[in-house]
Amino acid sequence: MTRKVLVLEDEENIRSFVVINLKRAGYEVIQAGSGEEALEKFHNNTDVAVCILDVMLPGIDGYDVCRTLRAEGYEGGIIMLTARTQESDKVTGLMTGADDYVTKPFSVVELTARVDALVRRLGLHSFSSETIQSGEFCLDMRARELKKNGRRVDLTQVEFSLMKTFLENRGRAMDREELLGAVWGKNYSGELKIVDVNIRRLRIKVEDDPASPKHITTVRGFGYMWKD
């Protein structure tokens, strides 16, 4: 697993500050000032572990870069940087395939901690050999792969962690706080809403009818539960 991070930010002073601190934390950093440049550099560095993408950019914005990376099969971590605070903007970032978001102005310590958390998840999956079966689903930890009826389902790091957590707790109701701690880490300082949005995204990928889920069910007034 690499410790390579791609930073897309068009404001040079912000980008330089982020880059310096990530390097101090031991990361190899690739910089880009535009969406076009970010995609070009990514294609030359496909082993990037985490991409940090600014949302508000001229030309190809952070949302478009995120969509493109996921469409090309990138499974590493993606964190969106945004000055926007509206709920719809946060949801948009997550639904395009991002794992997390940090709102400007942000603490570089917090941002580095978010990067660390994503990298740790990549490392944990790399060393596990366990396979979990649930009905038509098979989750292979070594291959970091989910199959449904023998066909691969492409998942992001967060989606994979959610599936792992659900399958390890089949038939047990889990509240949002527990899911947040299991997937994002017990010291995660973001909002509970991130759980709901990622579950919505996961349902789209694993359920035959996401509007009437059979597997990832809602426990009203509490949280969620996986049913075989």
N, C-alpha and C positions, 0 to 999 in steps of 0.2 A: 504493500500500500504506500502510495506517495504522500508527501506532505506539501503538495503543490496546490496553490490557491490562485485563482484568476480573479482580479479586482477590476470591475468596470465602473468607472466614475469619471464624469467629464470635468468636474471641478478639481483642478490640479492640486490645490492645497489640501482638500479633503483626501484625495487619492494618496498623496504623499504621506499624510499622517497615518492612514490605514496601513499602507505598505510598510512603513518603518516599524510599526508596532507588531505586525504579523511576522516580519523578519526577526524581530527580537524574540518572538515566541517560538522561533525555530522553523518557520514555514518558508518554502521557496515561493516567491510571488511573481506572477505575470500580470503586467498592467495593460489596461486599455482605456482610451479616452472616448471611444464611440462604440456603438453596437456592432458596426461593421468590423472594426478592428478587433473587438472581442471575439467574434465568430472566427475571424481569420486566425487569431492566435490560439483559439481553442482547437481548431483543426490541426494545428501543428503541435498541440500538447493535449492529446486526448486522455492522458492519464491524470488530469486535474482531479483532485479529490473534492474540492469545494469551489463553487463560483459565487462571488458576491456581485450582485447586479444592481446598479442604480436604475430606478424606474424612469425618472424624468430626463429624457435625452432627445436631442434632435435626431431626425432620421429613424433608424431602428432603435426603439426604446427597450428598456429592460424586460418588459412583458414579452415582446417579440423575440428577444434573445432567449428567454426562458422557454418559450414555446418551441423554438427551433431546436434547442439542445435536447429537450425531451422527445421531440419528434424524431430526432436522429438516434435515439436510444441511450442518451446519457443518463446514468443511474446514480451519479455522485450527488453531493449536497448542493442545494441552491438557496442562497439567502438574498432577499430583496432589500435594497436600501430605498426608503421613500420619505419624502417630506410631507406626504399626504397623511391625514389622520382619519378620513372618513372610513366607515366600516366597509363600504362597498369596494374601496380601493384595496384594502387588505385582503378581502375575499377574492378579488380578481387576481392578485398576485399568487395566492395559494392555489387557486383553481387552474392557473396556467402551468402549474407543476412545481412551484417553489416549496421548499420545506419549512421556511421560516421567513420572517421579515423583521427589520429593525427600522424604527422611525427616527428621522433626523429631527433635531440634533441628538446624536447617540454617544454613548460612552464607548470608547475603543476597547476598554476592558470587557464590557458586555459583548461587543461584537466578536472579540477573540474567543470568549467563552462559548459563544454559539458555534463558531467554527470548530473549536475543540470537541464539542459534543457530537457534531456530525462526523468528524474524523474518527472519534472513538467508536461510533456505531459501525463504520466501515471496517474497522479493525476487528471488532467482535464477530462480525459475520464471516470474516476471512478465516478465522481459526476454529469455527464450529463445524462439526460433521453430522449433526443431528438432522433427521428428517421427521417432519410431523405430518401425519395424514388426517384428513377430516373430510369424509364423503368423497366428493369428486376433486378435492383439493389436496395437493402435495407440496409442502414447503421444505425446500432443500437448503439448509444453512450453508453448506460448503460452497455450493454453486450459486448461492444467494438468488434463488429462483423459486417462483411460484408457478405451479402448473394446475390448470383446471381441465379435467378430462383429458389429460396428457398434453394439453397445449399451453405454452408459456404465456403468462400474464406479466407484462412489463410493469414494474413497480419502482417508485423512488425509494430512497433510503427510509424516509418516514413511513411510507406505506408498507414497506417490508417489515419495519419494526412494529407497526400496528397489527399486521397479520400475525406476526410471531407472538405478540402479547395476547391477542384474541385466542389463537389456537392453543396456547399454553394454559388458557383459562376458560376452556369451552364449557358452556352452560352456566357460567358464573357472571352475575351482573357486576359491572365495573363502573364506578363513577368517573367523571371527567378528570378530577384531581389525580386519581390513581393512574389513568391512562397518560395524563400529562407527565407524571413522574417517571413512568416506565419507558416512555418513548423519547421525551425531550430532556429528561433528567430532573432530579429532585430540586435542583437549584435554578431551574428555568424561571425567568422573570417575566415572560410574556403573558398573553391573555388566554383564558380557557377556550375562547372562540376558535383557536387554532385546531383544537381537537375536533370540533364539529365539522369544520370545513374539510379537514383531511379525511374524516370518515365519509363525508359526502363524496369526495373524490375517489376513495377506495371502493365505495359501493358501485360507482359507475363502472369500475373495472372488473369486479368479481360477481356482482349480482346479475341474474338474468333480467330482472325488472328492478332497477334501482329505486323506483318510486314505491315498490312494495317488496322490500328486502326480506329474504327468507333466512339469511345467515347473520348479517350484522343488524340485529334488531334493536330498537329503541326501548329502553325501560323507562317509561314515562315518569318524569319527576326525579330521575336518578342518573341514568347514564346509558350504557350500551351492553349488549351481550352477544356472543357468538353462538349460533345454533348449528349443529351438524346437518 
